Amino acid sequence: MRQKAVSLFLCYLLLFTCSGVEAGKKECSESSDSGSGFWKALTFMAIGGGLMVAGLPALGFTGAGIANSVAASLMSWSAIMNGGGVPAGGLVATLQSVGAGGSSIAMGKIGALLGYATHKYLDSEEDEE
């Protein structure tokens, strides 16, 4: 159910990006980069999805465990900062859970969502300048 909801949300974001019209702004009919918002967003989403799918296992968040990896260092640091235990639902625990599950589809969707959020943030920064 949750994967369907994430898929629908990502489709909505893509459709919203394709329209090129933002709330409260007039549409410029003489735009020289017509349609580039979609391709720019798609690029960010592809990079974000790829980094998430390849990045977590590369850091050591896998089903085989976290021995001798960046993930082990992060878990150690998290335990020290929290008085000897890694908090359930914390960043390290969540990354380990996602990485150990090995669900490339879910990791790709999360990465694509983060990539889209980065695109929108950078796009809003450009609009302010």
All heavy atoms as an XYZ file, in Angstrom:
902
protein
N       0.821     -1.185      0.000
C       0.000      0.000      0.000
C       0.870      1.257      0.000
O       0.597      2.206     -0.705
C      -0.928     -0.056      1.222
C      -1.780      1.143      1.395
S      -2.981      1.200      0.053
C      -3.845      2.659      0.446
N       1.931      1.222      0.831
C       2.787      2.395      0.929
C       3.544      2.629     -0.377
O       3.723      3.773     -0.795
C       3.752      2.235      2.096
C       4.518      3.502      2.376
C       5.230      3.494      3.677
N       6.143      2.382      3.803
C       6.874      2.145      4.861
N       6.786      2.931      5.890
N       7.685      1.106      4.899
N       3.966      1.549     -1.055
C       4.666      1.716     -2.325
C       3.752      2.332     -3.376
O       4.183      3.152     -4.174
C       5.202      0.383     -2.820
C       6.429     -0.077     -2.080
C       6.998     -1.358     -2.664
O       6.316     -2.062     -3.394
N       8.234     -1.658     -2.317
N       2.472      1.949     -3.367
C       1.530      2.551     -4.309
C       1.362      4.032     -4.024
O       1.297      4.840     -4.946
C       0.187      1.843     -4.230
C       0.178      0.469     -4.837
C      -1.199     -0.142     -4.776
C      -1.201     -1.544     -5.346
N      -2.526     -2.160     -5.283
N       1.296      4.393     -2.744
C       1.133      5.800     -2.383
C       2.346      6.619     -2.815
O       2.205      7.721     -3.355
C       0.904      5.938     -0.883
N       3.538      6.078     -2.612
C       4.755      6.779     -3.029
C       4.794      6.908     -4.549
O       5.134      7.959     -5.087
C       6.016      6.059     -2.490
C       7.276      6.638     -3.097
C       6.070      6.142     -0.975
N       4.413      5.854     -5.255
C       4.395      5.902     -6.719
C       3.420      6.952     -7.232
O       3.748      7.725     -8.137
C       4.014      4.539     -7.292
O       4.973      3.582     -6.985
N       2.242      6.999     -6.641
C       1.254      8.001     -7.047
C       1.747      9.410     -6.753
O       1.558     10.322     -7.556
C      -0.079      7.747     -6.359
C      -0.860      6.545     -6.872
C      -2.079      6.288     -5.986
C      -1.295      6.770     -8.307
N       2.391      9.584     -5.608
C       2.911     10.902     -5.245
C       3.989     11.342     -6.226
O       4.004     12.491     -6.672
C       3.460     10.878     -3.813
C       3.988     12.199     -3.356
C       3.131     13.262     -3.125
C       5.344     12.384     -3.165
C       3.615     14.487     -2.712
C       5.836     13.599     -2.748
C       4.966     14.661     -2.518
N       4.893     10.428     -6.600
C       5.936     10.772     -7.555
C       5.353     11.091     -8.931
O       5.825     12.003     -9.616
C       6.967      9.649     -7.657
C       7.868      9.484     -6.433
C       8.757      8.261     -6.591
C       8.707     10.711     -6.192
N       4.336     10.361     -9.335
C       3.663     10.669    -10.610
C       3.037     12.053    -10.565
O       3.118     12.820    -11.524
C       2.599      9.618    -10.918
S       3.281      8.025    -11.397
N       2.428     12.387     -9.441
C       1.839     13.717     -9.275
C       2.919     14.793     -9.390
O       2.729     15.804    -10.060
C       1.126     13.823     -7.926
C       0.757     15.233     -7.568
C      -0.326     15.856     -8.177
C       1.498     15.962     -6.654
C      -0.656     17.156     -7.874
C       1.178     17.254     -6.341
C       0.097     17.854     -6.949
O      -0.219     19.141     -6.641
N       4.070     14.563     -8.743
C       5.147     15.542     -8.811
C       5.652     15.721    -10.235
O       5.914     16.839    -10.673
C       6.300     15.114     -7.901
C       6.045     15.176     -6.404
C       7.253     14.663     -5.640
C       5.690     16.572     -5.956
N       5.766     14.617    -10.976
C       6.191     14.721    -12.370
C       5.176     15.492    -13.209
O       5.540     16.331    -14.023
C       6.419     13.341    -12.965
C       7.755     12.694    -12.647
C       7.774     11.259    -13.149
C       8.890     13.471    -13.263
N       3.912     15.207    -13.010
C       2.879     15.925    -13.762
C       2.866     17.401    -13.404
O       2.686     18.263    -14.261
C       1.512     15.293    -13.519
C       1.315     13.916    -14.144
C      -0.021     13.327    -13.703
C       1.383     13.997    -15.655
N       3.054     17.707    -12.134
C       3.095     19.100    -11.708
C       4.275     19.819    -12.346
O       4.163     20.953    -12.788
C       3.187     19.175    -10.180
C       3.232     20.576     -9.649
C       2.092     21.351     -9.628
C       4.417     21.107     -9.193
C       2.133     22.647     -9.140
C       4.465     22.401     -8.710
C       3.317     23.170     -8.682
N       5.407     19.138    -12.433
C       6.592     19.730    -13.047
C       6.379     19.942    -14.536
O       6.814     20.938    -15.097
C       7.818     18.822    -12.829
O       7.976     18.601    -11.435
C       9.069     19.451    -13.371
N       5.687     19.013    -15.182
C       5.431     19.136    -16.625
C       4.588     20.359    -16.950
O       4.752     20.966    -17.992
C       4.717     17.901    -17.151
S       5.757     16.460    -17.217
N       3.678     20.708    -16.048
C       2.776     21.817    -16.342
C       3.525     23.142    -16.395
O       3.152     24.038    -17.123
C       1.643     21.878    -15.314
O       2.159     22.240    -14.042
N       4.596     23.289    -15.598
C       5.415     24.485    -15.642
C       4.766     25.714    -15.047
O       5.294     26.808    -15.151
N       3.615     25.598    -14.409
C       2.925     26.732    -13.822
C       2.939     26.574    -12.315
O       2.563     25.541    -11.793
C       1.461     26.823    -14.325
C       0.763     27.998    -13.688
C       1.442     26.918    -15.826
N       3.397     27.615    -11.621
C       3.423     27.579    -10.169
C       2.339     28.503     -9.636
O       1.976     29.490    -10.264
C       4.790     28.005     -9.656
C       5.879     27.026    -10.032
C       7.216     27.399     -9.438
O       7.225     28.043     -8.381
O       8.225     27.052    -10.040
N       1.852     28.186     -8.473
C       0.796     28.980     -7.856
C       1.307     30.392     -7.597
O       2.410     30.596     -7.108
C       0.344     28.331     -6.555
N       0.496     31.384     -7.936
C       0.831     32.772     -7.663
C       1.753     33.411     -8.684
O       2.139     34.550     -8.521
N       2.122     32.712     -9.716
C       3.010     33.278    -10.728
C       2.318     33.235    -12.082
O       1.641     32.276    -12.407
C       4.325     32.501    -10.798
C       5.162     32.640     -9.558
C       6.497     31.972     -9.744
C       7.337     32.155     -8.495
N       8.648     31.558     -8.624
N       2.528     34.274    -12.854
C       1.956     34.302    -14.197
C       2.808     33.469    -15.131
O       4.020     33.434    -15.027
C       1.891     35.741    -14.710
C       0.900     36.595    -13.965
C       0.839     37.961    -14.582
C      -0.169     38.813    -13.833
N      -0.264     40.155    -14.397
N       2.132     32.829    -16.065
C       2.840     32.009    -17.041
C       3.405     32.915    -18.126
O       2.706     33.743    -18.698
C       1.889     30.993    -17.653
C       2.574     30.019    -18.561
C       1.636     28.949    -19.071
O       0.457     28.951    -18.698
O       2.083     28.121    -19.863
N       4.667     32.753    -18.400
C       5.330     33.537    -19.434
C       5.223     32.790    -20.757
O       5.699     31.675    -20.885
C       6.793     33.767    -19.069
S       7.703     34.727    -20.289
N       4.601     33.417    -21.758
C       4.385     32.733    -23.028
C       5.619     32.756    -23.914
O       5.692     32.043    -24.888
C       3.209     33.371    -23.772
O       3.501     34.728    -24.032
N       6.624     33.574    -23.577
C       7.812     33.676    -24.410
C       9.005     32.994    -23.751
O      10.128     33.468    -23.850
C       8.129     35.143    -24.675
C       7.031     35.856    -25.443
C       7.379     37.314    -25.675
O       8.533     37.703    -25.446
O       6.500     38.064    -26.078
N       8.777     31.885    -23.114
C       9.848     31.178    -22.425
C      10.753     30.481    -23.438
O      10.282     29.765    -24.312
C       9.263     30.150    -21.460
O      10.290     29.434    -20.843
N      12.049     30.694    -23.290
C      12.988     30.084    -24.224
C      13.358     28.654    -23.826
O      13.853     27.898    -24.632
C      14.269     30.928    -24.307
O      14.900     30.956    -23.039
N      13.107     28.293    -22.551
C      13.460     26.945    -22.096
C      12.199     26.129    -21.811
O      12.112     25.434    -20.821
C      14.367     27.004    -20.884
C      13.710     27.672    -19.688
O      12.675     28.352    -19.882
O      14.220     27.503    -18.570
N      11.251     26.204    -22.698
C       9.990     25.497    -22.529
C      10.207     24.002    -22.363
O      10.849     23.363    -23.176
C       9.103     25.752    -23.751
O       7.951     24.956    -23.684
N       9.684     23.454    -21.269
C       9.783     22.026    -21.033
C      11.057     21.585    -20.332
O      11.210     20.428    -20.007
N      11.977     22.495    -20.072
C      13.232     22.077    -19.447
C      13.041     21.746    -17.979
O      13.859     21.039    -17.409
C      14.304     23.153    -19.613
O      13.972     24.294    -18.841
N      11.974     22.244    -17.361
C      11.714     21.931    -15.958
C      11.505     20.446    -15.753
O      11.985     19.869    -14.779
N      10.808     19.813    -16.676
C      10.567     18.378    -16.584
C      11.870     17.599    -16.675
O      12.139     16.720    -15.872
C       9.606     17.935    -17.692
C       9.513     16.440    -17.826
C       8.806     15.697    -16.909
C      10.167     15.777    -18.858
C       8.726     14.319    -17.024
C      10.099     14.412    -18.986
C       9.365     13.676    -18.054
N      12.710     17.935    -17.667
C      13.950     17.191    -17.874
C      14.934     17.432    -16.741
O      15.676     16.538    -16.339
C      14.567     17.539    -19.225
C      13.697     17.056    -20.339
C      12.972     17.828    -21.191
C      13.419     15.699    -20.685
N      12.253     17.031    -22.052
C      12.512     15.717    -21.760
C      13.837     14.485    -20.191
C      12.023     14.573    -22.347
C      13.354     13.326    -20.771
C      12.466     13.379    -21.836
N      14.934     18.652    -16.217
C      15.806     18.964    -15.093
C      15.378     18.161    -13.857
O      16.209     17.583    -13.163
C      15.733     20.461    -14.803
C      16.934     21.043    -14.173
C      16.771     22.555    -14.130
C      18.006     23.221    -13.632
N      17.827     24.658    -13.500
N      14.068     18.128    -13.598
C      13.552     17.364    -12.461
C      13.817     15.879    -12.643
O      14.204     15.183    -11.699
C      12.058     17.617    -12.289
N      13.615     15.390    -13.854
C      13.846     13.977    -14.129
C      15.317     13.604    -13.909
O      15.616     12.538    -13.373
C      13.421     13.651    -15.560
C      13.382     12.180    -15.936
C      12.350     11.448    -15.078
C      13.040     12.015    -17.396
N      16.218     14.506    -14.280
C      17.642     14.263    -14.068
C      17.958     14.159    -12.582
O      18.653     13.243    -12.141
C      18.482     15.389    -14.709
O      18.168     15.460    -16.090
C      19.957     15.156    -14.516
N      17.428     15.102    -11.784
C      17.658     15.076    -10.343
C      17.074     13.805     -9.729
O      17.672     13.198     -8.839
C      17.046     16.308     -9.671
C      17.952     17.501     -9.655
C      17.989     18.379    -10.716
C      18.771     17.737     -8.565
C      18.812     19.482    -10.704
C      19.610     18.846     -8.535
C      19.634     19.720     -9.607
N      15.896     13.407    -10.205
C      15.259     12.210     -9.657
C      16.048     10.956    -10.012
O      16.202     10.049     -9.187
C      13.819     12.116    -10.156
C      12.923     13.193     -9.571
S      11.288     13.236    -10.287
C      10.555     11.805     -9.522
N      16.578     10.887    -11.233
C      17.370      9.721    -11.642
C      18.668      9.637    -10.846
O      19.063      8.558    -10.385
C      17.667      9.790    -13.139
N      19.320     10.774    -10.653
C      20.564     10.783     -9.880
C      20.281     10.421     -8.426
O      20.996      9.619     -7.823
C      21.258     12.151     -9.995
C      21.789     12.345    -11.417
C      22.385     12.286     -8.975
C      22.299     13.730    -11.715
N      19.216     11.005     -7.851
C      18.862     10.695     -6.465
C      18.519      9.227     -6.276
O      18.969      8.589     -5.321
N      17.750      8.677     -7.205
C      17.393      7.265     -7.122
C      18.599      6.359     -7.262
O      18.762      5.398     -6.517
N      19.479      6.694     -8.196
C      20.685      5.891     -8.399
C      21.628      5.942     -7.209
O      22.189      4.927     -6.800
N      21.779      7.139     -6.635
C      22.643      7.258     -5.462
C      22.092      6.483     -4.275
O      22.846      5.876     -3.521
C      22.819      8.735     -5.083
C      23.740      9.548     -5.974
C      23.738     11.007     -5.543
C      25.154      8.999     -5.949
N      20.778      6.500     -4.129
C      20.180      5.789     -3.001
C      20.328      4.283     -3.176
O      20.660      3.577     -2.228
C      18.705      6.173     -2.870
C      18.078      5.709     -1.609
S      18.683      6.658     -0.229
C      17.357      6.401      0.910
N      20.092      3.789     -4.379
C      20.175      2.341     -4.626
C      21.620      1.857     -4.498
O      21.881      0.810     -3.909
C      19.613      1.996     -6.026
C      19.928      0.571     -6.409
C      18.107      2.222     -6.042
N      22.580      2.617     -5.011
C      23.979      2.195     -4.961
C      24.690      2.691     -3.704
O      25.642      2.067     -3.247
C      24.715      2.704     -6.193
N      24.225      3.813     -3.159
C      24.921      4.448     -2.048
C      24.809      3.726     -0.722
O      25.798      3.581     -0.005
N      23.625      3.274     -0.373
C      23.466      2.597      0.922
C      24.296      1.324      1.017
O      25.019      1.144      2.001
C      21.992      2.309      1.205
C      21.166      3.489      1.709
C      19.728      3.071      1.938
C      21.737      4.080      2.955
N      24.253      0.443      0.027
C      25.131     -0.734      0.112
C      26.618     -0.358      0.107
O      27.422     -1.005      0.778
C      24.777     -1.548     -1.132
C      23.393     -1.130     -1.470
C      23.320      0.325     -1.098
N      26.988      0.685     -0.613
C      28.386      1.103     -0.651
C      28.851      1.609      0.706
O      30.012      1.440      1.082
C      28.593      2.177     -1.714
N      27.946      2.217      1.465
C      28.287      2.694      2.807
C      28.300      1.568      3.831
O      28.813      1.738      4.930
C      27.309      3.777      3.252
C      27.418      5.107      2.529
C      26.296      6.049      2.972
C      28.763      5.749      2.777
N      27.707      0.438      3.487
C      27.722     -0.707      4.388
C      26.373     -1.077      4.956
O      26.275     -1.968      5.791
N      25.323     -0.389      4.564
C      23.976     -0.720      5.039
C      23.411     -1.836      4.164
O      22.725     -1.600      3.177
C      23.062      0.508      4.980
C      23.455      1.595      5.937
C      24.052      2.750      5.489
C      23.224      1.454      7.292
C      24.405      3.759      6.360
C      23.580      2.456      8.188
C      24.170      3.611      7.715
N      23.736     -3.087      4.529
C      23.296     -4.246      3.742
C      22.675     -5.288      4.649
O      22.738     -5.180      5.880
C      24.484     -4.889      3.005
O      25.385     -5.418      3.978
C      25.206     -3.902      2.114
N      22.113     -6.309      4.055
C      21.535     -7.404      4.811
C      22.589     -8.262      5.496
O      22.305     -8.957      6.469
N      23.819     -8.203      5.006
C      24.902     -9.001      5.581
C      25.464     -8.383      6.855
O      26.260     -9.006      7.538
C      26.020     -9.166      4.555
N      25.077     -7.170      7.179
C      25.579     -6.511      8.378
C      26.402     -5.285      8.032
O      26.532     -4.919      6.869
N      26.973     -4.674      9.077
C      27.675     -3.405      8.879
C      29.139     -3.444      9.302
O      29.755     -2.409      9.482
C      26.952     -2.279      9.630
C      26.937     -2.568     11.125
C      25.561     -2.063      9.100
C      26.528     -1.398     11.963
N      29.704     -4.621      9.498
C      31.079     -4.742     10.013
C      32.082     -4.027      9.121
O      32.037     -4.130      7.896
C      31.451     -6.202     10.149
N      33.000     -3.305      9.750
C      34.116     -2.624      9.080
C      33.666     -1.740      7.919
O      34.164     -1.859      6.803
C      35.150     -3.641      8.580
C      35.748     -4.441      9.716
O      35.968     -3.908     10.797
N      35.981     -5.716      9.481
N      32.727     -0.863      8.177
C      32.234      0.022      7.126
C      31.913      1.395      7.708
O      31.998      1.613      8.916
C      30.981     -0.574      6.476
O      29.928     -0.612      7.415
N      31.560      2.296      6.826
C      31.123      3.622      7.255
C      29.872      3.485      8.119
O      29.705      4.204      9.107
C      30.850      4.524      6.025
C      30.256      5.843      6.448
C      32.131      4.744      5.240
N      29.002      2.551      7.772
C      27.783      2.328      8.547
C      28.113      1.932      9.983
O      27.441      2.370     10.923
C      26.932      1.248      7.884
N      29.152      1.124     10.179
C      29.564      0.730     11.524
C      30.043      1.939     12.317
O      29.728      2.081     13.502
C      30.659     -0.328     11.449
N      30.775      2.829     11.676
C      31.235      4.048     12.345
C      30.068      4.940     12.726
O      30.035      5.511     13.819
C      32.189      4.821     11.435
O      33.319      4.053     11.139
N      29.101      5.067     11.815
C      27.918      5.873     12.110
C      27.112      5.283     13.267
O      26.617      6.013     14.124
C      27.029      5.998     10.868
C      27.556      6.888      9.759
C      26.648      6.778      8.532
C      27.627      8.327     10.217
N      26.995      3.959     13.288
C      26.245      3.320     14.357
C      26.975      3.501     15.693
O      26.341      3.761     16.726
C      26.014      1.839     14.067
C      25.060      1.193     15.049
S      24.511     -0.432     14.522
C      23.231      0.004     13.371
N      28.283      3.379     15.687
C      29.068      3.587     16.902
C      28.909      5.014     17.412
O      28.686      5.252     18.599
C      30.544      3.289     16.621
O      31.338      3.638     17.715
N      29.014      5.975     16.506
C      28.861      7.381     16.865
C      27.464      7.639     17.419
O      27.295      8.336     18.414
C      29.119      8.249     15.632
C      28.866      9.690     15.859
C      29.680     10.580     16.466
C      27.684     10.412     15.494
N      29.090     11.810     16.496
C      27.864     11.736     15.907
C      26.495     10.065     14.850
C      26.907     12.716     15.705
C      25.543     11.040     14.652
C      25.749     12.343     15.074
N      26.443      7.067     16.792
C      25.065      7.238     17.246
C      24.869      6.655     18.636
O      24.203      7.253     19.482
C      24.108      6.574     16.251
O      22.785      6.688     16.691
N      25.458      5.493     18.892
C      25.333      4.865     20.209
C      26.019      5.710     21.278
O      25.479      5.899     22.380
C      25.920      3.461     20.177
N      27.192      6.238     20.973
C      27.909      7.083     21.932
C      27.110      8.347     22.240
O      26.970      8.744     23.400
C      29.313      7.435     21.394
C      30.190      6.184     21.386
C      29.964      8.537     22.227
C      31.495      6.347     20.624
N      26.555      8.969     21.209
C      25.802     10.214     21.389
C      24.491     10.002     22.142
O      23.968     10.934     22.741
C      25.519     10.867     20.027
C      26.758     11.314     19.287
S      27.787     12.471     20.196
C      26.781     13.930     20.152
N      23.974      8.792     22.123
C      22.694      8.508     22.773
C      22.850      7.671     24.039
O      21.916      6.998     24.454
C      21.752      7.808     21.785
C      21.291      8.759     20.716
O      20.585      9.719     21.002
N      21.725      8.531     19.490
N      24.012      7.706     24.635
C      24.206      7.058     25.918
C      24.336      5.545     25.863
O      23.977      4.852     26.804
N      24.824      4.994     24.784
C      25.109      3.569     24.726
C      24.191      2.739     23.854
O      24.418      1.553     23.684
N      23.165      3.304     23.307
C      22.256      2.536     22.455
C      21.842      3.329     21.229
O      21.737      4.547     21.274
N      21.618      2.634     20.153
C      21.142      3.278     18.926
C      19.628      3.436     19.046
O      18.915      2.452     19.263
C      21.504      2.432     17.680
C      20.963      3.071     16.424
C      23.001      2.272     17.583
N      19.119      4.661     18.929
C      17.678      4.860     19.102
C      16.865      4.239     17.965
O      17.219      4.372     16.789
C      17.513      6.384     19.112
C      18.714      6.903     18.400
C      19.814      5.918     18.652
N      15.796      3.559     18.344
C      14.885      2.995     17.339
C      14.225      4.139     16.582
O      13.785      5.124     17.174
C      13.831      2.137     18.021
N      14.187      4.034     15.278
C      13.584      5.083     14.455
C      14.539      6.216     14.133
O      14.164      7.153     13.441
N      15.772      6.134     14.618
C      16.771      7.153     14.313
C      17.293      6.989     12.892
O      16.962      6.032     12.182
N      18.167      7.903     12.497
C      18.681      7.891     11.131
C      19.446      6.610     10.822
O      19.198      5.957      9.810
C      19.590      9.105     10.905
C      20.270      9.178      9.540
C      19.223      9.362      8.448
C      21.277     10.297      9.504
N      20.359      6.222     11.713
C      21.176      5.035     11.454
C      20.303      3.780     11.441
O      20.455      2.910     10.576
C      22.304      4.915     12.505
C      23.082      3.626     12.331
C      23.244      6.108     12.409
N      19.381      3.687     12.384
C      18.497      2.510     12.435
C      17.620      2.435     11.196
O      17.402      1.352     10.637
C      17.637      2.555     13.693
N      17.129      3.562     10.735
C      16.280      3.587      9.543
C      17.076      3.195      8.302
O      16.610      2.398      7.484
C      15.658      4.980      9.354
O      14.907      5.306     10.518
C      14.756      5.027      8.140
N      18.278      3.752      8.161
C      19.113      3.399      7.008
C      19.477      1.924      7.024
O      19.471      1.264      5.979
C      20.381      4.250      6.987
C      20.194      5.727      6.649
C      21.509      6.478      6.807
C      19.636      5.910      5.261
N      19.769      1.379      8.206
C      20.087     -0.046      8.287
C      18.875     -0.890      7.925
O      18.982     -1.887      7.236
C      20.586     -0.410      9.695
C      20.913     -1.874      9.862
C      21.962     -2.384      8.889
O      22.863     -1.664      8.500
N      21.839     -3.644      8.510
N      17.716     -0.483      8.385
C      16.497     -1.224      8.075
C      16.215     -1.223      6.579
O      15.897     -2.262      5.996
C      15.321     -0.615      8.843
O      14.125     -1.243      8.501
N      16.341     -0.061      5.951
C      16.101      0.034      4.510
C      17.164     -0.749      3.740
O      16.857     -1.486      2.808
C      16.071      1.513      4.064
C      16.061      1.631      2.560
C      14.863      2.217      4.641
N      18.432     -0.601      4.145
C      19.515     -1.307      3.458
C      19.442     -2.809      3.635
O      19.690     -3.566      2.713
N      19.079     -3.258      4.842
C      19.003     -4.697      5.107
C      17.824     -5.321      4.378
O      17.879     -6.479      3.980
C      18.874     -4.954      6.603
N      16.766     -4.549      4.189
C      15.608     -5.050      3.456
C      15.947     -5.314      2.003
O      15.348     -6.165      1.356
N      16.924     -4.586      1.502
C      17.383     -4.806      0.136
C      16.367     -4.445     -0.924
O      16.463     -4.862     -2.054
N      15.388     -3.656     -0.576
C      14.350     -3.271     -1.520
C      14.855     -2.132     -2.399
O      14.740     -0.969     -2.047
C      13.080     -2.860     -0.778
O      12.127     -2.399     -1.690
N      15.417     -2.478     -3.528
C      15.951     -1.466     -4.436
C      14.854     -0.547     -4.946
O      15.096      0.634     -5.186
C      16.644     -2.130     -5.620
O      17.742     -2.876     -5.187
N      13.662     -1.070     -5.102
C      12.552     -0.246     -5.594
C      12.218      0.844     -4.589
O      12.080      2.008     -4.943
C      11.320     -1.123     -5.895
C      11.635     -2.073     -7.043
C      10.108     -0.273     -6.217
C      10.590     -3.134     -7.288
N      12.101      0.466     -3.322
C      11.776      1.448     -2.291
C      12.899      2.470     -2.145
O      12.646      3.674     -2.038
C      11.515      0.753     -0.961
N      14.151      2.001     -2.164
C      15.278      2.931     -2.046
C      15.334      3.865     -3.246
O      15.628      5.051     -3.104
C      16.590      2.163     -1.915
C      16.758      1.511     -0.567
S      18.416      0.896     -0.255
C      18.505     -0.491     -1.372
N      15.045      3.355     -4.424
C      15.030      4.194     -5.619
C      13.957      5.266     -5.553
O      14.172      6.408     -5.925
N      12.791      4.894     -5.045
C      11.703      5.864     -4.919
C      12.032      6.947     -3.904
O      11.769      8.128     -4.129
C      10.411      5.156     -4.536
C       9.816      4.348     -5.658
C       8.550      3.657     -5.230
C       7.973      2.821     -6.353
N       6.747      2.144     -5.949
N      12.608      6.543     -2.778
C      13.000      7.526     -1.766
C      14.068      8.449     -2.329
O      14.014      9.668     -2.153
C      13.485      6.818     -0.488
C      12.327      6.085      0.186
C      14.117      7.811      0.483
C      12.741      5.123      1.277
N      15.051      7.889     -3.025
C      16.096      8.698     -3.639
C      15.552      9.647     -4.694
O      15.970     10.797     -4.786
N      14.593      9.165     -5.481
C      13.973     10.028     -6.496
C      13.216     11.172     -5.834
O      13.269     12.312     -6.300
C      13.040      9.207     -7.376
N      12.542     10.885     -4.744
C      11.811     11.931     -4.016
C      12.784     12.960     -3.457
O      12.541     14.166     -3.554
C      10.971     11.307     -2.905
C      10.111     12.263     -2.093
C       9.080     12.935     -2.985
C       9.424     11.526     -0.968
N      13.889     12.498     -2.897
C      14.899     13.428     -2.381
C      15.535     14.234     -3.515
O      15.817     15.422     -3.355
C      15.963     12.668     -1.599
C      15.509     12.036     -0.291
C      16.628     11.196      0.306
C      15.054     13.093      0.697
N      15.752     13.592     -4.657
C      16.282     14.306     -5.813
C      15.328     15.380     -6.298
O      15.735     16.490     -6.640
N      14.031     15.059     -6.302
C      13.033     16.047     -6.727
C      12.984     17.214     -5.747
O      12.894     18.375     -6.152
C      11.656     15.410     -6.850
C      10.608     16.385     -7.300
C      10.507     16.726     -8.639
C       9.752     16.985     -6.398
C       9.572     17.650     -9.068
C       8.817     17.911     -6.810
C       8.727     18.238     -8.147
O       7.811     19.149     -8.552
N      13.059     16.904     -4.444
C      13.049     17.963     -3.435
C      14.265     18.873     -3.599
O      14.155     20.102     -3.477
C      13.019     17.356     -2.036
N      15.412     18.292     -3.912
C      16.619     19.085     -4.156
C      16.432     19.968     -5.385
O      16.793     21.146     -5.373
C      17.838     18.157     -4.356
O      17.969     17.332     -3.210
C      19.099     18.946     -4.576
N      15.842     19.417     -6.438
C      15.571     20.191     -7.655
C      14.680     21.392     -7.341
O      14.964     22.509     -7.762
C      14.913     19.306     -8.705
C      14.196     20.074     -9.775
N      14.857     20.841    -10.709
C      12.879     20.213    -10.031
C      13.969     21.412    -11.511
N      12.768     21.043    -11.115
N      13.602     21.165     -6.609
C      12.681     22.256     -6.293
C      13.357     23.313     -5.427
O      13.140     24.506     -5.603
C      11.422     21.726     -5.587
C      10.518     20.898     -6.480
C      10.109     21.626     -7.744
C       8.995     22.590     -7.520
N       8.553     23.255     -8.759
N      14.203     22.884     -4.490
C      14.916     23.834     -3.636
C      15.865     24.692     -4.468
O      15.892     25.908     -4.340
C      15.679     23.092     -2.539
C      16.546     24.003     -1.711
C      15.990     24.838     -0.754
C      17.928     24.049     -1.908
C      16.781     25.685     -0.006
C      18.726     24.887     -1.168
C      18.139     25.703     -0.215
O      18.926     26.554      0.521
N      16.657     24.048     -5.322
C      17.598     24.794     -6.151
C      16.883     25.696     -7.143
O      17.328     26.802     -7.438
C      18.533     23.829     -6.881
C      19.505     23.039     -5.995
C      20.288     22.044     -6.827
C      20.436     23.980     -5.249
N      15.747     25.230     -7.651
C      14.961     26.030     -8.580
C      14.399     27.265     -7.893
O      14.378     28.347     -8.472
C      13.824     25.167     -9.158
C      13.288     25.732    -10.451
O      14.076     26.353    -11.205
O      12.085     25.540    -10.718
N      13.965     27.121     -6.643
C      13.437     28.275     -5.920
C      14.555     29.266     -5.586
O      14.331     30.471     -5.542
C      12.717     27.834     -4.651
O      13.635     27.334     -3.709
N      15.767     28.762     -5.355
C      16.919     29.638     -5.113
C      17.233     30.459     -6.353
O      17.567     31.631     -6.256
C      18.143     28.824     -4.694
C      18.027     28.198     -3.319
C      18.100     29.223     -2.209
O      18.954     30.122     -2.275
O      17.265     29.134     -1.287
N      17.132     29.852     -7.547
C      17.393     30.569     -8.789
C      16.338     31.630     -9.042
O      16.641     32.697     -9.553
C      17.427     29.592     -9.968
C      18.644     28.703     -9.990
C      18.601     27.684    -11.114
O      17.637     27.707    -11.922
O      19.521     26.852    -11.188
N      15.089     31.346     -8.663
C      14.004     32.300     -8.878
C      14.162     33.538     -7.992
O      13.763     34.623     -8.368
C      12.646     31.658     -8.600
C      12.263     30.657     -9.684
O      12.876     30.718    -10.776
O      11.372     29.826     -9.426
N      14.765     33.368     -6.809
C      14.941     34.491     -5.904
C      16.026     35.442     -6.393
O      16.027     36.603     -6.051
C      15.290     33.983     -4.505
C      14.116     33.322     -3.814
C      14.486     32.769     -2.462
O      15.642     32.983     -2.020
O      13.627     32.148     -1.832
N      16.965     34.951     -7.161
C      18.085     35.803     -7.622
C      17.710     36.654     -8.791
O      16.835     36.696     -9.455
C      19.275     34.920     -8.002
C      19.854     34.252     -6.807
C      21.017     33.329     -7.192
O      21.350     33.214     -8.393
O      21.572     32.719     -6.297
